Amino acid sequence: MSIIVRSLPDQAYEIVREHILLGTMAPGTAVQQGAIAGQLGISKIPLREALSRLEQDGLVTSFPNRGYVVNTLTAEEATEVFALRLKLEPGATADGARRATAADRDHARDELLALEREQGTAGTGHVTLNRAFHMALIRPAGGITGQLMERLHVLSERYVRVHLEPQGRAGRAREEHRALFEAWASGDAPAVEALTGQHIRGTLEDLQRELAG
C-alpha cells in the first residue's frame, strides 16, 4: 500500500482550515501568519500558498497591508450559496442517479457509511465527508457538473458545520441522507430530485433563522 506524503502547503491548508471551521480562528480576526508558521514549524511561503487556497474556498480574504482576515458568517452569503445549490443540485443529483454505474453506487454507499460513522464525533471530518457523499451522487452526471457543484459545496462547508451544531440536526441529516441514497441507488430520479431539494431547502431555512440575529 502506497503512503501519501502531503506537501507543506497541503498540511498548512488542512490545519488552518480546521481551525476556521471549528471557530478557534474566529470570524473577523486577522490571520497571524508569523505565529501560525512558528507553531507549524514552517516558513511563511507554504503558509501563504495555503491561505491563497483558503481564500478561493471563501474562508479568508486578503487585504492590502493587512494580510488575511477570516471571513464572517452571514445570512446573505448562506442564502446566496444554498440558493444556488437549490437551483442546480437537485437536477444534477437526479442526473447522477440516471447515469450511475454499479461501481458508482458502491462508491456512494461507502461514502454514506463513512459519513454516518463520523457524525457525532469531534472535529471537522463529518463536514468533509458530507461533501464527499453528495459529490458521489453528483459526479456520474458529468465532469463539468461535478466541478461546479464541488465549488458550491466547498463554499457551503462552514455553514454546514454551523447547521449541524444544534441538538437533533445530525440525526435528521442522517435520515435524509439515507433516504436520498436509497432513491438514488434505485435510479428513481424524480424522487432524488425532490429529496435533494427538500434537504437543501431545510438547511437554508434553518441557517437563515440562526444567522438572522
C-alpha positions in Angstrom: 0.0 0.0 0.0 1.4 3.4 -1.0 1.9 6.1 1.6 0.7 9.6 0.6 3.0 12.3 1.8 1.4 15.7 1.9 3.3 18.8 0.9 3.9 21.6 3.5 1.2 23.9 1.8 -1.3 21.0 2.0 -0.5 20.4 5.6 -0.9 24.1 6.4 -4.1 24.3 4.4 -5.7 21.4 6.4 -4.6 22.7 9.8 -5.7 26.3 9.2 -9.0 25.2 7.5 -9.8 23.0 10.6 -9.2 26.0 12.9 -11.5 28.1 10.9 -14.3 25.5 10.6 -14.0 24.8 14.4 -14.1 28.6 15.2 -10.8 28.6 17.0 -9.8 31.2 14.5 -12.7 33.5 15.0 -14.5 35.2 12.1 -13.3 38.8 11.5 -9.9 38.2 13.1 -6.6 38.7 11.3 -4.6 35.5 10.5 -1.4 35.8 12.5 1.0 34.4 9.8 4.1 34.6 11.9 2.6 32.9 14.9 1.0 30.1 12.8 4.2 29.5 10.8 6.1 29.2 14.0 3.6 26.8 15.5 3.7 24.6 12.4 7.5 24.8 12.1 7.3 26.1 8.5 8.2 29.3 6.7 5.6 31.8 5.6 5.9 30.7 1.9 3.9 27.4 2.2 1.5 29.2 4.6 0.8 31.9 2.1 0.1 29.2 -0.6 -2.3 27.6 1.8 -4.0 30.9 2.6 -4.4 31.6 -1.1 -6.3 28.3 -1.4 -8.4 29.1 1.6 -9.3 32.4 0.0 -10.5 30.5 -3.0 -12.6 28.4 -0.7 -14.3 31.6 0.7 -12.8 31.1 4.2 -10.4 34.1 4.3 -10.0 37.4 2.4 -6.7 39.2 1.7 -6.4 42.9 2.2 -3.5 45.2 1.1 -1.2 46.0 4.0 -3.4 43.9 6.3 -2.8 40.3 5.2 -5.6 37.8 5.6 -8.8 38.0 7.6 -11.1 35.2 8.5 -14.5 35.7 6.7 -17.6 36.2 8.8 -20.7 34.0 8.5 -23.7 35.9 7.2 -27.3 35.1 6.3 -26.8 36.8 3.0 -23.9 34.6 2.0 -25.6 31.5 3.2 -28.7 32.4 1.2 -26.7 33.0 -1.9 -24.7 29.8 -1.7 -27.6 27.5 -0.7 -30.0 29.1 -3.2 -27.5 28.3 -6.0 -27.3 24.8 -4.7 -31.1 24.6 -4.6 -31.2 25.7 -8.3 -28.6 23.3 -9.5 -28.1 20.3 -7.2 -31.5 18.6 -7.4 -31.2 18.2 -11.1 -27.5 17.3 -11.0 -28.1 14.6 -8.4 -31.1 13.2 -10.4 -28.9 13.1 -13.5 -26.3 11.2 -11.4 -28.9 8.7 -10.4 -29.8 8.1 -14.1 -26.2 7.6 -15.2 -24.7 5.8 -12.2 -22.9 2.5 -12.7 -22.7 -0.3 -10.2 -19.3 1.0 -9.2 -20.7 4.5 -8.7 -23.4 3.1 -6.4 -20.8 1.1 -4.4 -18.7 4.2 -4.0 -21.7 6.3 -2.9 -22.6 3.7 -0.3 -19.1 3.7 1.0 -19.2 7.5 1.4 -22.5 7.4 3.2 -21.3 4.8 5.6 -18.1 6.8 6.3 -20.2 9.9 6.9 -22.5 8.0 9.3 -19.6 6.7 11.3 -18.1 10.2 11.6 -21.3 12.1 12.6 -21.4 13.0 16.2 -17.7 13.0 16.7 -15.5 16.0 17.4 -13.6 17.8 14.7 -14.4 18.6 11.1 -14.3 15.2 9.5 -18.1 15.0 9.1 -18.1 18.2 7.1 -15.6 16.9 4.6 -17.4 13.5 4.4 -20.7 15.3 3.9 -19.3 16.9 0.8 -17.8 13.6 -0.4 -21.2 11.9 -0.1 -23.1 14.5 -2.0 -20.4 14.6 -4.7 -20.5 10.9 -5.1 -24.2 11.3 -6.0 -23.4 14.1 -8.4 -20.2 13.1 -10.3 -21.9 10.5 -12.5 -23.8 13.4 -14.1 -20.6 14.7 -15.7 -17.2 16.3 -15.2 -18.2 20.0 -15.6 -21.3 19.5 -13.4 -19.1 17.9 -10.7 -16.6 20.8 -10.8 -19.3 23.4 -10.5 -21.1 21.6 -7.7 -17.9 20.9 -5.8 -17.1 24.6 -5.7 -20.5 25.3 -4.2 -20.1 22.6 -1.6 -16.7 24.0 -0.6 -18.2 27.4 -0.1 -21.0 25.9 2.0 -18.9 23.9 4.4 -18.7 26.4 7.2 -22.4 26.8 7.1 -22.9 23.0 7.1 -21.0 22.7 10.3 -23.0 25.6 11.9 -26.2 23.9 10.8 -25.3 20.6 12.4 -24.4 22.0 15.8 -27.9 22.2 17.4 -29.1 19.0 19.1 -31.0 16.7 16.8 -29.8 18.1 13.5 -27.2 15.3 12.9 -30.0 12.7 13.3 -32.2 14.5 10.9 -29.4 14.8 8.3 -28.6 11.1 8.7 -32.2 10.1 7.9 -32.4 12.5 4.9 -29.1 11.2 3.6 -30.2 7.6 3.9 -33.5 8.3 2.1 -31.7 10.2 -0.6 -29.2 7.4 -1.2 -31.8 4.7 -1.3 -33.8 6.6 -4.0 -30.6 7.4 -5.9 -29.3 3.8 -5.8 -32.6 2.6 -7.2 -32.4 5.1 -10.1 -35.6 6.9 -9.0 -34.6 10.3 -10.5 -37.9 12.2 -9.7 -37.7 11.1 -6.0 -34.0 12.0 -5.9 -34.7 15.5 -7.3 -37.5 16.1 -4.8 -35.5 14.8 -1.8 -32.4 16.8 -2.7 -34.5 19.9 -2.9 -36.1 19.3 0.5 -32.7 18.6 2.1 -31.1 21.8 0.8 -34.2 23.9 1.4 -34.5 22.7 5.0 -30.8 23.6 5.7 -31.2 27.0 4.2 -34.3 27.8 6.2 -32.5 26.7 9.4 -29.4 28.8 8.6 -31.5 31.9 7.8 -33.1 31.7 11.2 -29.8 31.1 13.0 -27.9 33.9 11.3 -30.7 36.5 11.2 -29.7 37.9 14.5 
